[in-house]
Amino acid sequence: MSTNWRGPAALVWGDRDPILGSVVTWMARLLPQATVAHTPAGHFLQEEVPDVIADAIARVAADASGELAASGPGG
């Protein structure tokens, strides 16, 4: 994963994920600007907590829109 991304970011994490559950700290260090939503979900977040994912996407999109507007025409 690239460490160059500095734009808006969000992590939705399944704390009971048997595959990726233990790497949340590492991911948060790679994306220090990211909000982290811890959930009681497992590995299939899209099935277990779709509302949390949708909220995170909406927040990142809103943040990106605000950054684009603030930078003026042409980005």
C-alpha positions in Angstrom: 0.0 0.0 0.0 1.3 3.4 -0.9 1.9 5.8 1.9 1.6 8.9 -0.3 -2.2 9.3 -0.1 -3.0 12.3 2.1 -6.6 12.9 1.0 -9.7 11.9 3.0 -9.9 8.3 4.1 -11.9 6.0 6.4 -11.4 2.5 7.7 -14.3 0.4 8.7 -12.9 -2.5 10.7 -14.4 -5.8 11.8 -12.9 -6.5 15.2 -13.8 -10.2 14.9 -12.3 -10.6 11.5 -10.1 -13.7 11.8 -8.1 -12.8 8.7 -7.4 -9.0 8.9 -8.6 -8.2 12.4 -5.1 -7.7 13.9 -3.7 -5.3 11.3 -5.9 -2.3 12.0 -3.1 -0.5 13.9 -0.8 -0.9 10.9 -3.4 0.4 8.5 -4.2 3.4 10.7 -0.5 4.2 10.8 -0.4 4.2 6.9 -3.4 6.4 6.8 -3.1 8.8 9.8 -5.8 11.0 8.4 -8.4 8.2 8.3 -11.2 7.9 10.7 -11.5 4.3 12.1 -14.9 2.8 12.7 -14.5 -0.3 14.8 -17.4 -2.7 14.5 -18.3 -6.1 16.1 -18.3 -7.6 12.6 -16.2 -10.3 11.2 -14.7 -10.5 7.7 -17.7 -9.7 5.6 -18.4 -6.1 6.5 -20.6 -5.4 3.5 -23.0 -8.1 4.8 -22.7 -7.4 8.5 -22.5 -3.6 8.8 -23.4 -2.1 5.4 -24.8 1.1 7.1 -21.4 1.8 8.7 -19.7 1.4 5.4 -22.2 3.6 3.6 -21.7 6.3 6.3 -17.9 6.1 5.9 -18.2 6.4 2.1 -20.5 9.4 2.5 -18.1 11.2 4.9 -15.1 10.6 2.6 -17.0 11.8 -0.4 -18.1 14.9 1.5 -14.6 15.6 2.7 -13.2 15.1 -0.9 -15.9 17.5 -2.2 -14.9 20.1 0.3 -11.2 19.8 -0.6 -12.0 20.1 -4.3 -14.1 23.2 -3.7 -11.4 24.8 -1.4 -8.7 24.3 -4.0 -10.7 26.2 -6.7 -11.3 25.5 -10.3 -9.2 22.8 -11.8 -8.3 21.2 -8.5 
